[in-house]
Amino acid sequence: MTPPFTQSGNPLRVNLSSEELSSLYNDLRFEFGPYVVTPERASGLRPILALADKDIKEHELEVARITKHLRIIQKETKRLKTQRAALLSLLSPMRRLPNETLLRIFEHACDINLLQCYPWMSSDNRPPTDLTSPAITYLPAMAISSVCNRWRTLALSLPGLWANLKVEIHTISGCEAEYPADFVDTVTRHLERSGDWPLRLDLDIQGDIPGNCEAGFPSLTQLTRHAWHWKMFKYLGDSPLNWYRILSELRFPLLEELDIVRNFSSDELDRFEHCPKLRAISASWLKDPTSRVLYNQLDHLDFTHLDFINELSATDFVDALHICSHLKSLEIGSITASPQNADLEQGGLGTWPNITSLTMATSASDPVFSSFNFPSLNNLVLYDVIGRRWQADTFVSFVSRSSCTITTFTLRGALFVSDLDLVAALRVMPTLSHFEVDFEVDEYRQPQNPFTSHFFSSLTHRAHESSSISLVPKLHSFRLRYESTDAFDDAAFVGMIQSRWFKPGSDLSAEMSAMGRSSIRSAVLKFTSREANTDIYKPLRILDAEGLRVVVTGTNGVWQV
């Protein structure tokens, strides 16, 4: 066996395996008694112990030297890894993207920057947005600017990333709570970096009623200093907006959209009289003969913020249409029932040729469909809020009477319509190209499921059937979100899609086009309460290869052909 060596390269001076030391070691180890350790043996052992101490010291010095060298190597290895990562990043596919493309991606990622007071000072009411992740994840513009030098440079060069703000504030005793200065600084930083870019502001103020507060509202003050480039302003709060005394005598030269979720009086809108570009208003109150708002310049009007207590009366609705004489888009939540609806009947049928888009609760559909004509209507959205049955005959009469060409039709909520009524409604929309349904289930009410085998059979194209007989012959896209657990005829759905697909450039496509039929281009089916049987939908893979987009999702995941 090769003896170990010291730092100098010489063999160790103490080696228990040597004959001389091994004999002495065994004698002292196995002999006992007062005469075992004789002076001669002790004198022979002490020099050996001294030599062992020298060997230990040399080993400790060697360990220290090697440890120091190891640390140097580890530090150098870490530096090399960092440099390698930096060099490898130069080959990253991300670097192939031009700045223009990367900025477009950033724009989609920074749709909203949430600025919420922290900590939230109310123990009774939770904040409007429940933060389940670190705060930086709700500030995409700031997060992007913290990744690398290139991303930071790009983020700072595009003020639009910083111009989409949602601000949530809680007041105590009518004053803005004593939050850390970081909150106001963060608001200020976003406003400064937004430059003169049109600002989209969603403001939510909760808490006590404002009073005489010397502390004021520092974050609101910062926001109002930039009112000159507000493009969209939305307010939701526990108190009227004008009680905060922050909008007096302000001008909004760029404001186009105004959304007051809960305005307590119509004069609250007078704060926005200086808005030459205002085109859209969402509010609970509108009609006011003395109002200074330029209603005749509006393109869009939204009454969906009204609740069941403060429903829109028929008279208010008619007056709003007269006041806003240039409307193109209208959203209605609900209209009170008779006797106020008699005003509509007494006034006869009203024709509003400018309206092209209408979004309406089914509870308001009957009085509107029976009393108005919208000959230019091309986009119709109906949704359910209180479980009222949709009268299909009234709708059919409305479409026929208005002679409108509806191209986009959307249904949402717990539908109370039969398959026969839905087919009858589609029958009077031969120009329909986009049909979307979000079918929900209400545990307290039992909505009627119109998506039966008969419905899909009615939508199925049949050979040599003329476009005048075929149901919605121009349909390009069909999207169905199905929440119900009721039976669903998957095979009928697949057959319907197959019958509506004509391969581009084929003789069949030319023949169908000559007959006035269009090929479907997109079909989306989303099950939220059941699995999607992929075997049944396999025939659609052939259509996918030919160019049709089909997406089927279920509780078992996403299946995209």
N, C-alpha and C positions, 0 to 999 in steps of 0.2 A: 504494500500500500504506500502510495506516495505521500510523504509528510506534508502538511500545510506549510505555507510560506508567509513571512511577514511582509510589511510594506517595502522593505529593502530588497526583498527577493530571497532572503535567507530562510532556511527552515526554522520553525518555531523552536524556541529554546526549551519549552516545556512540552513534553510529549509522554503521556501516560503509557503509550504502547512500547516505549523503549525498555530494554531488559533491566537496567539499573533502577529506573524510577518505578517500573511495574512491580519489582520485588519489594521495594520499600512501601509502596502503596498497598500491596496485598497484606504485608505484615501488619501494618498499622490498622488495616481495615478489619482483619479477622482475629486479631489478638486483643485481649481485654485484661485490665488489671493495672495496679499502680506502677508496675515495672515495665509496661509496654513502651511508653514514650521515654526512652533513655536520653540523656544529654547528647550522646553521639547521634542518635536518630534525629533529634530536634535540630541540632546544628547542621545536619545534612539537608533537612527539609526547608529551613528558612531561606537559603540562597535560591532554592527552586521557586519558592513563593515570590521572591523579589524578581526573578526572571519572568514569572507569569504576569506580574504587574506591568513589567516593561512591554510584554507582548500585548496585553490588553490596551495599554495606552497607545501603542502603535496602531492597533486595530481601530480604536476610536478615532484616531486621526485620519485613518484611511476611510472610515465610514463618513466622516465629515467632508472629506475631499470628494468622495463619490457622490454624496448627497448634493453638494454644491454644484457639481458637474451635471447631475441629473436634473436639478432645477433649471439650470441654464438650457439644457436640451429640451425640457418640457416647455419652457417659455418660448424657445425658438420654434418648437413644433406648433404651439398655439399661434404664433405669428405667421408661420407658413400656411396654416389652415385658413387664417383670416385672409391672407393674400390670395390663396387659391380660390376661396369663395368669391373674392372680388373679381378675379380673372374669369372664373366660371360664369359669373353674372353677365359678363360681356357677351356670352354666347346664349343668353336667355332668349327664348322666343318673344318675350315681352318687349325686348329692345328692337325687334323688327317692326313693331307697330309704330307708325308715325304719330307724332304728337296730336295731330288732328283726330285720329281715331281714338287715341287714349283719352282725349278730352271728352269725346262723345260718351265713352264708357263712364267717365267720372260724372257727367251730367245725369246719367240715369241712376247712378248710385247716390247722388246727393239730392234726392227729391225733397227731403225735409231734414232740417237740422233742429233737433229738439233741445230747447233751453228751459230746463225746469229748475225752480228754486229748490235748493237742497241745504239743510234738511227741510222736508215739508212740515210746516208748523202746526198743522191741524191733526189732532188725534181722532176726531169724529169723522172727517171725510178723507177718503183716500185721494191721492193726486189723480188728475185725469188720465195720465199715462203711467202704468205700473212698470217701473224700471226693473227688468229681470236680468239685465246684463250690465257690465261696466258702462259708466256714463259716456265714455269715448265712442262706444258703438252706436250711440244715438246722435253723434256729431260727425257724420261722414266726411265733411269737408276738412275738419281738423284732423281726423284720422288719416285721411289720404295725404295731407301735407306733412305727416310725421313719418312716412315710410322711408323715403330716400330723397336725395337732393333733386333728382329729376322730377319726381312726383310733387315735391314741395314747390318747385319753380312753376310747374304747370298749374297747380292748384291756386297759387297766388296770382297767376296770370289770367285766370278766368273768374271774374267777380260773380258770375252767375251761380257758382257752387256755393257761395256764402249768402245768397240772396233769398233762399227758401227757409223761412224761420217759423217755428212753432214755439211760442213762449207761454209758459205756465207759471202763474204767480199766485201766491196766497197772501192775503192781507190780514193784519191783526189790529183790532181797534181802529179800523178804517185807514191804516197806514201800511205801506209795504213793509213786510217783516224785515227784521235785522238779519238778513242773510249775509254770508261772507262776501267780501268785496269781489271775490272771484266770479260770482254770478254776473254782476254788472259789468265786470271787465270782459267776460266772455261775450255778453251781448254786444258791448262796444266793439270788440275785436271783429265779430262777424259783420257788424254794420260798416265798419271802416273798410274791411276787405271787400265788401260788396260794391264799393265805389259808387258809381251812379247807375249801376245796373238796376232794372226794374225789380222792386222788392215784393215778394209774396209773404205776407205776415198773417199768421194764425195766432190770435191772442186769446188766452183763457185766464180770467181773473176770478178767483174764489176767495171767500172770506167775508169779514164784517163790512157793513155799509160804510162807505167813505165819509169822513167828517173833516173837522179842522185838524189837519196833521202837519206839523212843522217839518217832519222828516220828508214829506212828499213821496213821490214815486220815482226814484232815480232811474230804474230800468225803463219805465214808461217814458220818462223825459228823453232818454237816449233814442227811443223808438220814434217819438214824435219829431225829433230833430231831422229825421230822415223821411218824413211824410211826403216830401216833395217828389220822391221816386217810388212811392208805394204803387204797385200795379194791382195787387189783390189784397184785400183786407177782410179777415173773418174775425168776428168777436163772439165769444160765449162767456158769460159771467153771471154772478149772483146779483149784480147791481146794474142799473142803467149805465151805459157807456158815458153819457154826458155828466154823470155825477163825479167822475174823476177829474173833470176840468182840465183835460189834456188836449182836446181837439178844437177848442175855441179859436175861431178866426184863422184856421189853417186852410191851406189850399193843396189840392191833390191833382196836379196837372197830368199825372200818368195813370191815375186810378181807373181801372176798367171793370173790376169785379168787386162787389160789396156784398158781404154775407154777414148779416146780423141775426144770429140764431135766435136770440130772445130780445127783441126790442120792445120796450115797455110802453112806448107811445110813438105815434107817427112823427112827432117833431124831432125825435132823435135822429132821423135821417137828414134833417136840415143841416147837421154838422158837415154834410158832404155836398153842399150846394155848389161848391167850386170844383167840379169834376167834369171838365169838358170832354173827357174820353170815356166816361162811365157808360158801360154797355150792358152790365148784368147786375141784378139785385136779387138777393135772397133775404126775405124778411117776413115778420109776422104782421106788420102793419104797413099799409101803403097809402090808402086813400086819404087825402087831406087837401082840400081846395086851396089852403094857404101855403102848402109846401113849396119850397123854393128849389127842390130837386128837379132836374130836367128829365122828367119821365119819358118825354116823347123821343128821346135819343136812345132808349133802351132797346137791345136786341133780345135779351133773355130775362125772364121773370120767374122766380121760384117761390111758391107758397107752401112748400112741403114742411116747413118748420112749425106749422100750426098743429096744435094738439087737439084732442077730442073735445076739450072744453071751449077752446077758442077756434072753432071751425070757421072756415071762410064762408061767408054768406053769399047767396047768389047775387045779391045787389052789389056787394063789394067786388065780386069777380067781374061782373059786367062793367062796373066803373073802372076797374083796373085795366081792362082791355081798351076802354075808351081813352084813359089817361096815357097809356103806353101804346100809342097808335102804330108804332113801327116794330112791334114785337115779331121775332122770328122763331123763338123757342120759349116754351111754357111748361112749367112743372106745377102740378096741383096735388095737394095732399088729401083734402076732403072738402066737400061742400055741404052745408047744412040742408036738411030735408025741408019739405013743405012746412008751413005755408010760404016761406020766403022764396022757394023755387018757383012760386007762381009768377014772380017778376019775370022769369025767363019766358014762361009761356005767354004772358001778356005782351012781352016785347017781340014775340015772334022769333023766327029763325034769324040768327046773326051770322053773317059771312065775314070771315077774317082771312083775306087772301095772302097775308104775309107769313102766317104761321106755317113753318116747315117741320118743326119737331115738337112733340107733345109727350110729356111724361106725367102719368096720372094714376092715382089710387083707384082701385075698382069701385070704391064707395062713391067716387065722384064721377064715374063714367056715365051713369044713366042720365043725370041732368045735362051733362056736357054733350053727350052723343045725340040726345034728343032735341037740343036747342041751338046747336051751332054747326056751321059748315066751315071746314078748313080745306079748301080746294087744292092748296099747295103742299099739304101734309105728305111727307115721305118717310118720317121716322116716328114710330109710335112705341111707347113703353108703358105697360100696365103692370101694376104690382098690388099685392093684397096686404092690408094692414089690420083689418078687423073681421075677416072671414065672410065678407058679403059676396053673394053669388053674382057672377058676371052675366049680364043679360046679353046673350049673343045676338038676339034678334034686333036689339037696339043698335048694336055695333054694325051689323050688316046694313041696316037702314042708313046709318050715319055715313059709312063708306060709299054706299051707292049714291046717296044724296049729294055728298061733297064732291064726288067724281075725282077723288084724290088718288095719286099713284104711290102707294106705300111700298117702299123698297126694303125697309128694315123694321122688323116687328120683334119685340122683346116682352116676355112674360116672366114675372118674378113672384116668389112667395108661395103660400099655401093656396093653390088654385082651386076655385070652386066652379069648374066648368067641365062639362062632359065631353067625351070624344066626338060626339055628333056635333055639338055646338062649336068645338074648336075647328073641326073640318069645315063647317059652314062659314066660320069667320075667315079661314084661309081661302075659301072658294071665291070671295069677293076681292082678293088681293092677288091678281094674276101677275103683277109686276114685282112681287116679293122676291128679293134676292138673298136676304140675310134673315134667318129665323133663329132666335136664341131663347131658351127656356131655362129658368132656374127654379126647379120644382122642389119646394120644401114641404116638410111634414110638421103639423102642429099637434102636440100631444093632447091639447084640450079640445081641438076641433078635428073633424075628419074631412079633409079636403077630398074632392073627387079626382081620381086619377084619370086624366084623359089619354094617357099614353098606352093604349091598348093595341091588341093585334089589328083591330079594325082601323085604328088611326094610321098605323104604319102601312096597312094595306091600301088605304086611301091615298097615301103619299107615293105609293109605288107606281112608277111609269109602266105602261103597258104598250106593247108593240102596236104601231099604226094608230095610236090614240092621238087625236088632234090636240093642239095646245089649248083650244077652247074648252075641251073636256077635262084635260089633265089638271091636277091640282098643283098650284104654284109652279108652273113650267120653267120659270126663270131662276129657280133657287140655286144659289152658288154655295152657300155655307149653312150648315145646320149644327147648332151646339145645344146639347141637353145636359144639364146637371140634375141628376136623379137622386133625391135623398130618401125616397120611400123604400120600404122593404117589401112592397107588393110585388107580385109576379111581373116579370118583364120579359116580353117576347124577343129574345136576342136574335133568333133566326129571322123574324119579320123585319127587325131593324137592318140586319145585314142584307136581306133581300131588297129592301127599299133603297139602300145606298148603291147596291150593284145595279139596280135598274136605272139609276139617275146618272151613272158614270158613262161617258162616251170618250173613248180614247182620242186625244187630239190628233187630227190629221187622218183619222179613219173614215171609211165610207159611212159608217153609222153616225159619226159626229156630223158629217155634212148633211146627212139625211135628216137628223134630228134638228139641226139648225134651220133647215128649210121648213120644218114643221113648226118652228117657233119655240123650240125647247133648248134650254141651256144645260150644260153638264155641271154637276155638282163638283166643287173643287176642294171643299174642306168639310170634314165630319168629325165632331168632337163629342164624346160620350163619357160622362164622369159619374160613376157610382160612388156615393159616400157611405152607404150602409150595407153594401153587399160586394162580393167578389166578382171580378170579370172573368168569365169563362173564355180563356184565350183560344181554345180549340174551335169554338163556334165562330170566332172572328178571323180565323186563318184565311178564309177566302178573300178577305180584303187586302191581304199581302200582294196579291196579283195586281190589284188596283194601285197599290202603293208604288209598285215598279213602273206603272204607266204614268204616274204623276199626281195621283190623288193623295191628299194629306188626311190621314185618319189617326186619331188619338183616342185610346180607350183606357180609362183609369178605374180602379176599384180599391177595395180595402186590402187587396193582395198586391198592390203596387201599380206601377204605370206600365202599360203595354202600348207601345207605339209601333205601328206597322211601317 
